[in-house]
Amino acid sequence: MKSSSVTFLSLGPGDPELLTLQAVKALRSADVVLLPATRTVAGVQSSRAAEIVGEWCPRERQRFYPLPMSADRQAVMAVYGEMYSDILHFLNEGNNVVVGVEGDISIYASIHYVQDRLCADGIEVRQLPGIPSFIAAASCAALSLVSQQERLLVIPGDCSAEELLDLLHKHYTIVLMKLSHCRKALTTLLQGNNSVECHYIENVGLPSEYYSSDSPTILSRQMPYFSLAILKLR
């Protein structure tokens, strides 16, 4: 009887060439690949993840799960519940299942709920790492992210300008994610402190990738969902 497996696969920041060799092997051997997608108000579905895996995984093996881009956690959990049920079904049929995760599953990936639920049910799960967006962003900016006694702190957009400045003076390099949640704090910080060095990157790994270290230019950007800032003291 054919053995089945489930792998949660980190897909990196967006560039297909940043997939690991492990990721390519997993995609090539998968019977079914579950991928996140988004749906516009007009009902058009798109999947950034599908663009990443397309070269190594034919469309007929892909299954899409549109996730609502909102704060409605109940709606998101309903999608994850559907994904969980489908994984069990595919496993029972003897399939090798891969669940694609944009970025790295260990960093602010809510889909980890599905993995945790499978593990709680005694199902063996493999987790494969990828390149986190802030690592790719640091390379985009040609930065040494941390050196010597510096510390690295990742903040998911919940902070104040005062808190950020205090952390910077304590020798932290700050990765600020979910910028739309803390635009006011970032604006206050950059407008009031010339000593703060800000590296802003959006859509890292995509053709639309954008980078700037000029504060006025940064504050004029819309700061879409896939944007982050790396903060240091000059």
Secondary structure in CASP SS format (residue, H / E / C, confidence):
PFRMAT SS
TARGET T0000
AUTHOR 0000-0000-0000
METHOD secondary structure of the structure
MODEL  1
M C 1.00
K C 1.00
S C 1.00
S C 1.00
S E 1.00
V E 1.00
T E 1.00
F E 1.00
L E 1.00
S E 1.00
L C 1.00
G E 1.00
P C 1.00
G C 1.00
D C 1.00
P H 1.00
E H 1.00
L H 1.00
L C 1.00
T C 1.00
L H 1.00
Q H 1.00
A H 1.00
V H 1.00
K H 1.00
A H 1.00
L H 1.00
R H 1.00
S H 1.00
A C 1.00
D C 1.00
V E 1.00
V E 1.00
L E 1.00
L E 1.00
P E 1.00
A E 1.00
T E 1.00
R E 1.00
T C 1.00
V C 1.00
A C 1.00
G C 1.00
V C 1.00
Q E 1.00
S E 1.00
S C 1.00
R H 1.00
A H 1.00
A H 1.00
E H 1.00
I H 1.00
V H 1.00
G C 1.00
E C 1.00
W C 1.00
C C 1.00
P C 1.00
R H 1.00
E H 1.00
R H 1.00
Q E 1.00
R E 1.00
F E 1.00
Y E 1.00
P E 1.00
L C 1.00
P C 1.00
M C 1.00
S C 1.00
A C 1.00
D C 1.00
R H 1.00
Q H 1.00
A H 1.00
V H 1.00
M H 1.00
A H 1.00
V H 1.00
Y H 1.00
G H 1.00
E H 1.00
M H 1.00
Y H 1.00
S H 1.00
D H 1.00
I H 1.00
L H 1.00
H H 1.00
F H 1.00
L H 1.00
N H 1.00
E C 1.00
G C 1.00
N C 1.00
N E 1.00
V E 1.00
V E 1.00
V E 1.00
G E 1.00
V E 1.00
E C 1.00
G E 1.00
D C 1.00
I C 1.00
S C 1.00
I C 1.00
Y C 1.00
A C 1.00
S C 1.00
I C 1.00
H H 1.00
Y H 1.00
V H 1.00
Q H 1.00
D H 1.00
R H 1.00
L H 1.00
C H 1.00
A H 1.00
D C 1.00
G C 1.00
I C 1.00
E C 1.00
V C 1.00
R E 1.00
Q E 1.00
L E 1.00
P C 1.00
G C 1.00
I C 1.00
P C 1.00
S H 1.00
F H 1.00
I H 1.00
A H 1.00
A H 1.00
A H 1.00
S H 1.00
C H 1.00
A C 1.00
A C 1.00
L C 1.00
S C 1.00
L C 1.00
V C 1.00
S C 1.00
Q C 1.00
Q C 1.00
E C 1.00
R E 1.00
L E 1.00
L E 1.00
V E 1.00
I E 1.00
P C 1.00
G C 1.00
D C 1.00
C C 1.00
S C 1.00
A H 1.00
E H 1.00
E H 1.00
L H 1.00
L H 1.00
D H 1.00
L H 1.00
L H 1.00
H H 1.00
K C 1.00
H C 1.00
Y E 1.00
T E 1.00
I E 1.00
V E 1.00
L E 1.00
M E 1.00
K C 1.00
L H 1.00
S H 1.00
H H 1.00
C C 1.00
R H 1.00
K H 1.00
A H 1.00
L H 1.00
T H 1.00
T H 1.00
L H 1.00
L H 1.00
Q H 1.00
G H 1.00
N C 1.00
N C 1.00
S C 1.00
V E 1.00
E E 1.00
C E 1.00
H E 1.00
Y E 1.00
I E 1.00
E E 1.00
N C 1.00
V C 1.00
G C 1.00
L C 1.00
P C 1.00
S C 1.00
E C 1.00
Y E 1.00
Y E 1.00
S E 1.00
S C 1.00
D C 1.00
S H 1.00
P H 1.00
T H 1.00
I H 1.00
L H 1.00
S C 1.00
R C 1.00
Q C 1.00
M C 1.00
P C 1.00
Y C 1.00
F C 1.00
S E 1.00
L E 1.00
A E 1.00
I E 1.00
L E 1.00
K E 1.00
L E 1.00
R C 1.00
END
